[in-house]
Amino acid sequence: MMQQIYPQTPHSYRYELNKDLHFAAAHYIPTEEAGKCARIHGHTYFANVTIAGNSLDSSGFLVNFSHIKKLIHDRFDHGLLNDHDDLFGSHVSGEMHGEASYPTTEVVARTIAEIVQAHLDETANRPKCIQIFLRETPSSYVVYRPGGTESHG
């Protein structure tokens, strides 16, 4: 993967891990406001997952890089995002103040953060996913920061 500079979020954690990965997936946004994006089309998504924490696990990892890849790449690569009814769909999420959960780049970035954090919450050292950078096209990307930019250190 090409060397990339990502926006940074300030924090006071001792460790910060970044994992770059990509996955090819199709999606559609089932609303008239989406224009052409209402039709099925695909992207090669490039993601950067930023994880931070103060302590390492018993193996000396903040989190194993391969676990992050498996969580995202293995789930979404060469699939139709809309088929993940448990994550995306035409339903409205009450948690997000009535926002639809269509697989827009914004929602996919938020969902990646939630998937990663759910995994991290099961680890002994409990690091935090503090940023997702998700590039949908060469000229379009989203940065999602769970909980904003506040420090959790």
C-alpha positions, 0 to 999 in steps of 0.5 A: 500500500502506498505511504499515506499521511493521515489526519491525527487526533490528539490523545495522551495514550503512550502507544498508538497503532495504525493499520492500513488495509483495503477491501473491494466491496459493492454498495448502494444507497437506497434513497433518491437523494443519493443520485447515481449512488442509488444503483449498485456500484463498487469501490476499492476502499482504503482504510486506516485504523488508529488504536491507542492505549497505555498498556500492551497485552501479554504478547507485547502487542497493543493489538495484533495487526492481523486481528484488525485485518481479519475483523474488516477485510475478511468481513467485507472484501468482495461482498455487497455491504447492503447484505450485512443486514445487521450493520447496514440497511434501510432501518433508522438507528435510534442510537444515532438520532434518527440517522439512516444506516445506509452504507455511506462512507460515513456509516461504513467508517463508523461501523468499522470503528464499532466492530474494532472497538467491540473486539478491543473491549474483549481484550485484557489491555482494552485499547481504544479505536480513536480514528478511522480514515476511510477512502472510497475513491482517490478524491473522497474520504471520511475521517471518523473519530468515536467520541470526538477529539477528546483525550481518553488517556 
